[in-house]
């Protein structure tokens, strides 16, 4: 039977949503691994909207995270708050600033961030059920916050940036330095992470890291 893998997106676009390259590479790697994918996102407005041509905030413009995520999914996605742990064998969180702006507010508040309730509940339920979680790029901040809120102390990577790593560790877990193709594997908590565009200079090396993470996930699910 195919493994059912949930993928949480955070919009569409690196500066205010899910990183598109990371998301598509993730979906491709999961498909090649024979997984059945359930794509989901929070049903709420983004923190803000960024003009990706200029990098500036588009004042007065609003976009919905769920609706924007459907652009990457090529159709409707599930509301993360309505997805049950029994529907999934594993959970994957691609990165992009949306993970740190829409799934949580780590981009603004650092270690003192809060996390979207539906995202937090699903991550915590997956961990409690002993089901693996994969987090990429800055998304380890989301997983770290959800789990340390329950007293779990996971080990994750965002690459090698000392300030961001310190922000993760300030939440109560541990950081492991990895290069762009590297994968941190917390066997105890069944959490896999890879730096992706936190370090990546090309789409090919980011793809290598994501594919390595997906391969480790499928081994963990055997």
N, C-alpha and C positions, 0 to 999 in steps of 0.2 A: 504494500500500500504506500502511496506517495505521502511524503511528509507535508504537513500543513504549516506553512511559514507565514506569520504575520509581518508586514512591513509598515512601519509608521512613518508617514511623510508629514512635512511641516509647511507645505505650501509649494511654490514653484519658482525657483530662482535663488542663486547662492546668497545674495545679500539680505533677503527678507523671507526666504522659504527654504525648501529642501534643495540641496545641491543636485542639479539635474544630472550631471555626469555620474556622480556617485549613485544616485537612485537608479538610473538606467542600467549601469554596470551591475548593480546588486540584483535587479530583476532578471537580467540576462543570465547571471551566474546561477541564480536559484532555478531558473527555467532549465538550464543545461544540466543541473543536478537532479532534475526530475521532480522538483517540489511543486506543490499546489500553493499558490501565493494568495493571501488575503491582504489587500492594500487598504489602509485606514488612515484617518487624520482627525484631529479635533474639529468640531463644528463651531468655529468662532472667528472673529476678525483677527487678522495679523496685527502684530505690534505696531507696524507702520508699513508703508509701501516705498520701495526704493526704485528709482529710475536706473535700470541696469546699464543704460548708455552713459549716464553722467555720474552715477554713484550717489546722487543726491536724493534726499527724502522728497517724495511727491506729496506736498502739503494738500490736505483736504481729500485725499484719495483713500479709500478703504477697500480691502479685499478679504474674502473669506478663506481660511486655511483649507477647509474641506474642498471647496470649489476649485481653488487653485491647484490642489494636489491631484484632482481629477485630470488636469492637463497632462501630467506625467503618466498617470494610470491609463490614459486614453479612454476614459469613461468613469462612471460612478465609483466612488470608494465608500467604505464603511465609516460610520462615526465611531471613533475609537472607544467612546464611552459605552457603546452598545455591544462591543466584541467581548465574548466570554473566553476565559482561559481554556475551557474544554474544547474550544474550536481549533486550538493551536497546538503544535508540537514545539515551536520555537518562535522567537520574536527578533526582528532586525530593525535597527534605527540608523538610516543613512544620516549624513551630516548636512552642512549648510547652516548659515546663520539662523535660519528658521528654527532649528533645534534649540538654539540658545536664546531665541526671542519669542517663539510661539509655543513650543513644548514646555519651556521653562523660561525664566528671565535671567539666566546666568550671564548673558551679554551685558546686562545693566547692573546686576546686583552681586555678581560673583558668587562666592560661597554662601551668601545669605539669600540666594534666590529661592523662589517658590516654583512649583511645578504644576502643570495642568492636571486636574483631578483625574480625568479619564486615563491619561497616559500613566500617571503614578499608580493608579489602581491596577492597571493591567501588568505593568512591570513587576509590581509587588506580588501579584497573584501568580505570575509565571515563575518567579523565584521560589515562592512558597511551594509550588507544585513540582519543583525540581526540573523545570524546562529551560533550555538554554536561551541566552540573550546575546545578541551581537550589536555592538555600537561602533560607529565609524566617525572619524573626523572630530567634531566638537560634541557629538551626541553622547559620548561617555559622561559628560556633565549631567545629562538628563538621567541616565541610569544610576549614576553615583548618588544624585540627590534622592531619587525614589527609594533606593535601597538603604542609604544611611539614615533616612527618616525612620526606618524600622529597626535600626541597630546593626544592620549588616555592614561589613567593612570590605567591600570588593577591591580587587586590583584591576586597574584599567590603564589604557594608554591614550594620550592625545598626540604622541610623538616625542619631541624633546624640548619644547618651549618651557622654560622653568617657571615663568609667571602663571601660565595656564595650568601647569602641573600642580603648582602650589595651591591654586584655587580649588582644584579637585581634592587635593589632600586635606584642605581646610574643612571639607564637608565630613571627613572622618574615614575615608578609605585610603588606598595606596595608589601611587602612580609608578608605572614601569616604562622606562624609555624604550622606544622602538623606532626603527627607520621606516620609511614610507611603505616598504614591502613587508614589514614585520607585523607580527600578530601577538598580542598579549593574551594568554589563556589562563583564566582563573578557574582551575579545575574544581575547587571547592564550591564555588558559587555558580559554576557553569556560565561564565561570562567571557565572551571573546570580543576583543577590540583591535582596531587598526587605525593608523593616523590619517590615511587618505589625503585630502587636500590641506590638512594641517601642515603637511610637509611636501606634498606632491608638487612637482614642477611640470609634469606632463600627464596627460590622460592615461598613457600606457602604464606608467609606474603606479598610478593610483589604481588602475584596473588590476595590476598584479597583487597589490595588497588586499583589495576587496575579494578577489577570487581566492586568495589564500585563506581569508577569514571564512568565506562560505565553505571552502573545502574542510576546514577544521570543524565548522558547525555540523556538516553532514557526517563526519567521523563521530562527533559527539552524540549524534542521533542514532547511530548504528545499534 
